[in-house]
Amino acid sequence: MAVRALPASALGAALAALAALSIALAAGPAAAQPALAPQAALTPQDALREANDAATAGDWARVGALVGPLVEPRRASTLPPADLAEAYRLSGMAAFYGQRRDVAEAHFLAYLKIDLDGRLDPALYPPEVVGFFDEVRTKHQGELRARRPKARRYWLLNLVPPGGQIQNGERGKAWVIGGLIGAFAIGNVTTYLVLHSWCTRVSGDGGSSVTCDEGTDHARSASTLRGINIVTGIGLIATYAYGVYDGARSYRRRETVQPFVAGVSGGGMLGICGAF
């Protein structure tokens, strides 16, 4: 049987077609799989976003893999405080569910040092991790309190109610005392000015007396206004005195050591704290 040789051009075309088919078959399975972005290529914001999604799904291993690099010392120093706090919070939960409670405590404490009022929402996370987080806060309460900026306080503000109440953080009481002082002051000054315009003090041999537009309604109304003037004056003095007393008392109380009780899982904790 005679075999005819293919022309060189036809042979080259056949080999090229065979190579293209091989490449297409090899790339087929790879193309069917979704491309995964390398973790190192994720920005911190993308990593935190994906970690939060994984936390919602309960995939704590993925959460740890995503935020673990963010809390490494060399990387952590480059993150904004808000992102770093979120990374520590997520790392703490991932470590807790990974049965590494010492690591979880360290990460939760680092989170609280950045966000002193940080919390885990019980509506979003299981009670066991929320309880552990609260235990960490209670255990390190003194250290965290020492990091809180201290507001400047002035004792002289107690002499200007409701300044003392505002300084002591008693906003509701400040509104009440300030409102009473304002009302009494307006009533007292108003009645005094009206009486001063209606009435005249007259001096005579038997002493001095006050006359108030005889023959008019002013003469009858003056006695009522005098009573209101006296009552509002007494109320103004009494409210001012109470405001000074209350402000000074609360000011001293905030500078004394007080006991506190904090609940923790499986028991409780009794201690002392002070506000200075």
DRENDO-1510 file (C-alpha; in Angstrom, 1 decimal, always signed):
<recs>
REC; n; res; u; v; w
REC; 1; MET; +0.0; +0.0; +0.0 .
REC; 2; ALA; +1.5; +3.3; -1.0 .
REC; 3; VAL; +1.6; +6.1; +1.6 .
REC; 4; ARG; +1.5; +9.6; +0.3 .
REC; 5; ALA; +3.5; +12.2; +2.2 .
REC; 6; LEU; +1.7; +15.3; +3.3 .
REC; 7; PRO; +3.0; +18.6; +2.2 .
REC; 8; ALA; +5.1; +20.4; +4.8 .
REC; 9; SER; +2.5; +23.2; +5.0 .
REC; 10; ALA; -0.4; +20.8; +5.8 .
REC; 11; LEU; +1.6; +19.0; +8.4 .
REC; 12; GLY; +2.5; +22.2; +10.2 .
REC; 13; ALA; -1.2; +23.3; +10.2 .
REC; 14; ALA; -2.2; +19.9; +11.7 .
REC; 15; LEU; +0.3; +20.1; +14.4 .
REC; 16; ALA; -0.7; +23.7; +15.3 .
REC; 17; ALA; -4.4; +22.6; +15.5 .
REC; 18; LEU; -3.5; +19.7; +17.7 .
REC; 19; ALA; -1.5; +21.9; +20.1 .
REC; 20; ALA; -4.4; +24.4; +20.3 .
REC; 21; LEU; -6.8; +21.6; +21.1 .
REC; 22; SER; -4.5; +20.3; +23.9 .
REC; 23; ILE; -4.3; +23.8; +25.5 .
REC; 24; ALA; -8.0; +24.2; +25.4 .
REC; 25; LEU; -8.7; +20.9; +27.0 .
REC; 26; ALA; -6.2; +21.6; +29.8 .
REC; 27; ALA; -7.6; +25.0; +30.5 .
REC; 28; GLY; -11.2; +23.8; +30.6 .
REC; 29; PRO; -11.2; +22.5; +34.2 .
REC; 30; ALA; -9.3; +25.5; +35.5 .
REC; 31; ALA; -11.7; +27.9; +33.8 .
REC; 32; ALA; -14.7; +26.1; +35.3 .
REC; 33; GLN; -13.4; +26.9; +38.8 .
REC; 34; PRO; -13.9; +30.5; +40.2 .
REC; 35; ALA; -10.7; +32.4; +40.5 .
REC; 36; LEU; -9.6; +33.1; +44.1 .
REC; 37; ALA; -7.9; +36.3; +44.9 .
REC; 38; PRO; -4.7; +35.6; +46.8 .
REC; 39; GLN; -5.1; +36.7; +50.4 .
REC; 40; ALA; -1.9; +38.8; +50.2 .
REC; 41; ALA; -3.5; +40.8; +47.5 .
REC; 42; LEU; -6.5; +41.9; +49.6 .
REC; 43; THR; -6.5; +45.3; +51.1 .
REC; 44; PRO; -7.1; +45.5; +54.8 .
REC; 45; GLN; -10.6; +46.9; +54.2 .
REC; 46; ASP; -11.5; +44.0; +51.8 .
REC; 47; ALA; -10.0; +41.5; +54.3 .
REC; 48; LEU; -12.1; +42.9; +57.1 .
REC; 49; ARG; -15.2; +42.9; +54.9 .
REC; 50; GLU; -14.8; +39.3; +54.0 .
REC; 51; ALA; -13.9; +38.4; +57.6 .
REC; 52; ASN; -17.2; +39.9; +58.8 .
REC; 53; ASP; -19.1; +37.9; +56.1 .
REC; 54; ALA; -17.3; +34.8; +57.3 .
REC; 55; ALA; -18.1; +35.6; +60.9 .
REC; 56; THR; -21.8; +35.9; +60.0 .
REC; 57; ALA; -21.6; +32.5; +58.4 .
REC; 58; GLY; -19.8; +31.0; +61.4 .
REC; 59; ASP; -16.6; +30.2; +59.4 .
REC; 60; TRP; -14.2; +31.1; +62.1 .
REC; 61; ALA; -11.2; +29.4; +60.5 .
REC; 62; ARG; -11.6; +31.7; +57.5 .
REC; 63; VAL; -12.0; +34.7; +59.8 .
REC; 64; GLY; -8.7; +33.8; +61.5 .
REC; 65; ALA; -7.0; +33.3; +58.1 .
REC; 66; LEU; -8.2; +36.7; +56.8 .
REC; 67; VAL; -7.4; +38.9; +59.9 .
REC; 68; GLY; -4.5; +37.0; +61.3 .
REC; 69; PRO; -1.9; +38.9; +59.1 .
REC; 70; LEU; -3.5; +42.2; +60.0 .
REC; 71; VAL; -2.7; +41.9; +63.7 .
REC; 72; GLU; +0.9; +40.9; +63.2 .
REC; 73; PRO; +3.1; +43.7; +64.7 .
REC; 74; ARG; +4.7; +44.8; +61.5 .
REC; 75; ARG; +1.3; +45.0; +59.7 .
REC; 76; ALA; -0.7; +46.3; +62.7 .
REC; 77; SER; +1.5; +49.4; +63.0 .
REC; 78; THR; +0.3; +50.6; +59.5 .
REC; 79; LEU; -3.4; +50.2; +60.0 .
REC; 80; PRO; -5.8; +53.0; +61.0 .
REC; 81; PRO; -7.0; +52.6; +64.6 .
REC; 82; ALA; -10.6; +51.7; +63.6 .
REC; 83; ASP; -9.4; +49.0; +61.2 .
REC; 84; LEU; -6.9; +47.6; +63.7 .
REC; 85; ALA; -9.6; +47.5; +66.4 .
REC; 86; GLU; -11.9; +45.6; +64.1 .
REC; 87; ALA; -9.1; +43.2; +63.3 .
REC; 88; TYR; -8.4; +42.5; +66.9 .
REC; 89; ARG; -12.1; +42.0; +67.6 .
REC; 90; LEU; -12.5; +39.4; +64.9 .
REC; 91; SER; -9.2; +37.8; +65.8 .
REC; 92; GLY; -10.4; +37.4; +69.4 .
REC; 93; MET; -13.6; +35.7; +68.3 .
REC; 94; ALA; -11.7; +33.4; +65.9 .
REC; 95; ALA; -9.3; +32.4; +68.6 .
REC; 96; PHE; -12.1; +31.8; +71.1 .
REC; 97; TYR; -13.8; +29.4; +68.7 .
REC; 98; GLY; -10.4; +27.8; +68.0 .
REC; 99; GLN; -10.2; +27.0; +71.7 .
REC; 100; ARG; -7.2; +29.4; +72.2 .
REC; 101; ARG; -8.6; +31.4; +75.0 .
REC; 102; ASP; -5.3; +33.0; +76.1 .
REC; 103; VAL; -4.9; +34.4; +72.5 .
REC; 104; ALA; -8.6; +35.4; +72.5 .
REC; 105; GLU; -8.1; +37.3; +75.7 .
REC; 106; ALA; -5.0; +39.1; +74.4 .
REC; 107; HIS; -6.8; +40.1; +71.2 .
REC; 108; PHE; -10.0; +41.3; +73.0 .
REC; 109; LEU; -7.9; +43.3; +75.4 .
REC; 110; ALA; -6.0; +44.9; +72.5 .
REC; 111; TYR; -9.4; +45.8; +71.0 .
REC; 112; LEU; -10.6; +47.3; +74.2 .
REC; 113; LYS; -7.5; +49.4; +74.6 .
REC; 114; ILE; -8.3; +51.0; +71.2 .
REC; 115; ASP; -12.1; +51.2; +71.7 .
REC; 116; LEU; -12.6; +51.6; +75.5 .
REC; 117; ASP; -16.4; +51.4; +75.0 .
REC; 118; GLY; -16.3; +48.5; +72.6 .
REC; 119; ARG; -18.8; +45.7; +73.0 .
REC; 120; LEU; -20.1; +42.5; +71.3 .
REC; 121; ASP; -23.7; +42.8; +70.3 .
REC; 122; PRO; -25.7; +39.9; +71.9 .
REC; 123; ALA; -28.1; +40.1; +69.0 .
REC; 124; LEU; -25.3; +39.2; +66.5 .
REC; 125; TYR; -23.0; +36.8; +68.5 .
REC; 126; PRO; -23.6; +33.8; +70.6 .
REC; 127; PRO; -23.8; +34.2; +74.5 .
REC; 128; GLU; -20.6; +32.2; +75.1 .
REC; 129; VAL; -18.4; +34.6; +73.2 .
REC; 130; VAL; -20.2; +37.6; +74.5 .
REC; 131; GLY; -19.8; +36.3; +78.1 .
REC; 132; PHE; -16.1; +35.7; +77.6 .
REC; 133; PHE; -15.6; +39.1; +76.2 .
REC; 134; ASP; -17.3; +40.7; +79.2 .
REC; 135; GLU; -15.1; +38.6; +81.5 .
REC; 136; VAL; -12.0; +40.1; +79.8 .
REC; 137; ARG; -13.4; +43.6; +80.2 .
REC; 138; THR; -14.1; +43.0; +84.0 .
REC; 139; LYS; -10.7; +41.3; +84.5 .
REC; 140; HIS; -8.8; +44.3; +83.1 .
REC; 141; GLN; -11.2; +47.0; +84.2 .
REC; 142; GLY; -8.6; +48.9; +86.2 .
REC; 143; GLU; -6.1; +48.9; +83.3 .
REC; 144; LEU; -8.7; +50.1; +80.9 .
REC; 145; ARG; -10.0; +52.8; +83.2 .
REC; 146; ALA; -6.5; +54.2; +83.5 .
REC; 147; ARG; -6.4; +54.6; +79.7 .
REC; 148; ARG; -9.6; +56.7; +79.6 .
REC; 149; PRO; -8.9; +60.4; +79.2 .
REC; 150; LYS; -9.6; +62.3; +82.4 .
REC; 151; ALA; -12.0; +65.2; +82.0 .
REC; 152; ARG; -10.8; +68.4; +83.7 .
REC; 153; ARG; -13.1; +69.3; +86.6 .
REC; 154; TYR; -13.4; +72.5; +88.6 .
REC; 155; TRP; -14.8; +72.8; +92.1 .
REC; 156; LEU; -15.8; +76.4; +91.5 .
REC; 157; LEU; -18.4; +75.3; +89.0 .
REC; 158; ASN; -20.4; +74.0; +91.9 .
REC; 159; LEU; -21.1; +77.6; +92.9 .
REC; 160; VAL; -22.8; +78.3; +89.6 .
REC; 161; PRO; -25.8; +75.8; +89.4 .
REC; 162; PRO; -26.4; +73.9; +87.2 .
REC; 163; GLY; -22.7; +74.0; +86.2 .
REC; 164; GLY; -21.8; +71.5; +88.9 .
REC; 165; GLN; -24.5; +69.1; +87.8 .
REC; 166; ILE; -23.4; +69.3; +84.2 .
REC; 167; GLN; -19.8; +68.7; +85.2 .
REC; 168; ASN; -20.8; +65.7; +87.3 .
REC; 169; GLY; -22.6; +64.2; +84.4 .
REC; 170; GLU; -26.1; +64.6; +85.9 .
REC; 171; ARG; -27.8; +66.1; +82.9 .
REC; 172; GLY; -31.4; +65.5; +84.0 .
REC; 173; LYS; -30.9; +67.1; +87.4 .
REC; 174; ALA; -29.1; +70.0; +85.7 .
REC; 175; TRP; -32.2; +70.7; +83.5 .
REC; 176; VAL; -34.5; +70.7; +86.6 .
REC; 177; ILE; -32.3; +72.9; +88.7 .
REC; 178; GLY; -31.5; +75.3; +85.9 .
REC; 179; GLY; -35.2; +75.5; +84.9 .
REC; 180; LEU; -36.3; +76.2; +88.5 .
REC; 181; ILE; -33.6; +78.9; +89.0 .
REC; 182; GLY; -34.5; +80.5; +85.7 .
REC; 183; ALA; -38.3; +80.5; +86.5 .
REC; 184; PHE; -37.9; +81.8; +90.0 .
REC; 185; ALA; -35.4; +84.5; +88.8 .
REC; 186; ILE; -37.8; +85.7; +86.0 .
REC; 187; GLY; -40.8; +85.8; +88.3 .
REC; 188; ASN; -38.9; +87.6; +91.1 .
REC; 189; VAL; -37.4; +90.3; +88.8 .
REC; 190; THR; -40.6; +90.8; +86.8 .
REC; 191; THR; -42.8; +91.3; +89.9 .
REC; 192; TYR; -40.1; +93.6; +91.4 .
REC; 193; LEU; -40.1; +95.8; +88.3 .
REC; 194; VAL; -43.9; +96.0; +88.1 .
REC; 195; LEU; -44.2; +96.9; +91.8 .
REC; 196; HIS; -41.5; +99.5; +91.4 .
REC; 197; SER; -43.4; +101.1; +88.6 .
REC; 198; TRP; -46.7; +101.0; +90.4 .
REC; 199; CYS; -45.7; +101.9; +94.0 .
REC; 200; THR; -43.9; +104.8; +95.6 .
REC; 201; ARG; -42.2; +104.8; +99.0 .
REC; 202; VAL; -43.3; +107.9; +101.0 .
REC; 203; SER; -41.4; +109.1; +104.1 .
REC; 204; GLY; -43.1; +110.8; +106.9 .
REC; 205; ASP; -42.9; +111.6; +110.6 .
REC; 206; GLY; -44.1; +108.1; +111.5 .
REC; 207; GLY; -41.7; +106.4; +109.2 .
REC; 208; SER; -41.9; +105.4; +105.6 .
REC; 209; SER; -44.8; +103.8; +103.7 .
REC; 210; VAL; -45.6; +102.5; +100.2 .
REC; 211; THR; -48.5; +103.8; +98.1 .
REC; 212; CYS; -49.5; +102.0; +94.9 .
REC; 213; ASP; -51.6; +104.2; +92.6 .
REC; 214; GLU; -54.5; +104.8; +94.9 .
REC; 215; GLY; -57.9; +104.4; +93.3 .
REC; 216; THR; -56.8; +102.0; +90.6 .
REC; 217; ASP; -56.6; +98.3; +90.2 .
REC; 218; HIS; -52.9; +98.5; +90.9 .
REC; 219; ALA; -53.5; +99.1; +94.5 .
REC; 220; ARG; -55.4; +95.8; +94.8 .
REC; 221; SER; -53.0; +93.8; +92.6 .
REC; 222; ALA; -49.9; +95.1; +94.4 .
REC; 223; SER; -50.5; +92.9; +97.5 .
REC; 224; THR; -50.7; +89.8; +95.3 .
REC; 225; LEU; -47.6; +90.7; +93.4 .
REC; 226; ARG; -45.7; +91.3; +96.7 .
REC; 227; GLY; -46.6; +87.8; +97.7 .
REC; 228; ILE; -45.4; +86.4; +94.4 .
REC; 229; ASN; -42.2; +88.4; +94.7 .
REC; 230; ILE; -41.5; +87.0; +98.2 .
REC; 231; VAL; -42.3; +83.4; +97.2 .
REC; 232; THR; -40.1; +83.5; +94.0 .
REC; 233; GLY; -37.3; +85.2; +95.9 .
REC; 234; ILE; -37.4; +82.4; +98.6 .
REC; 235; GLY; -37.6; +79.7; +95.9 .
REC; 236; LEU; -34.7; +81.2; +94.0 .
REC; 237; ILE; -32.5; +81.3; +97.1 .
REC; 238; ALA; -33.5; +77.8; +98.2 .
REC; 239; THR; -32.9; +76.3; +94.7 .
REC; 240; TYR; -29.6; +78.0; +94.4 .
REC; 241; ALA; -28.5; +76.7; +97.8 .
REC; 242; TYR; -29.6; +73.1; +96.9 .
REC; 243; GLY; -27.8; +73.3; +93.6 .
REC; 244; VAL; -24.5; +74.3; +95.3 .
REC; 245; TYR; -24.9; +71.6; +97.9 .
REC; 246; ASP; -25.8; +68.9; +95.4 .
REC; 247; GLY; -23.0; +69.8; +93.0 .
REC; 248; ALA; -20.4; +69.8; +95.8 .
REC; 249; ARG; -21.7; +66.5; +97.2 .
REC; 250; SER; -21.6; +64.7; +93.8 .
REC; 251; TYR; -18.2; +66.2; +93.1 .
REC; 252; ARG; -16.8; +64.7; +96.3 .
REC; 253; ARG; -18.5; +61.4; +95.7 .
REC; 254; ARG; -16.9; +61.0; +92.3 .
REC; 255; GLU; -13.5; +61.3; +93.9 .
REC; 256; THR; -14.0; +58.6; +96.5 .
REC; 257; VAL; -13.5; +54.9; +96.1 .
REC; 258; GLN; -16.7; +52.9; +95.6 .
REC; 259; PRO; -17.4; +49.2; +95.5 .
REC; 260; PHE; -18.7; +47.5; +92.3 .
REC; 261; VAL; -20.1; +44.1; +91.4 .
REC; 262; ALA; -19.6; +42.7; +88.0 .
REC; 263; GLY; -21.2; +39.5; +86.7 .
REC; 264; VAL; -19.1; +36.9; +84.9 .
REC; 265; SER; -20.1; +33.5; +83.5 .
REC; 266; GLY; -20.3; +30.9; +86.2 .
REC; 267; GLY; -20.0; +33.4; +89.1 .
REC; 268; GLY; -19.4; +37.0; +90.0 .
REC; 269; MET; -16.7; +39.5; +90.9 .
REC; 270; LEU; -16.6; +42.0; +93.7 .
REC; 271; GLY; -14.2; +44.9; +93.7 .
REC; 272; ILE; -13.7; +48.5; +94.2 .
REC; 273; CYS; -13.4; +51.4; +91.8 .
REC; 274; GLY; -13.0; +55.1; +91.9 .
REC; 275; ALA; -13.6; +58.1; +89.7 .
REC; 276; PHE; -11.0; +60.8; +90.0 .
</recs>
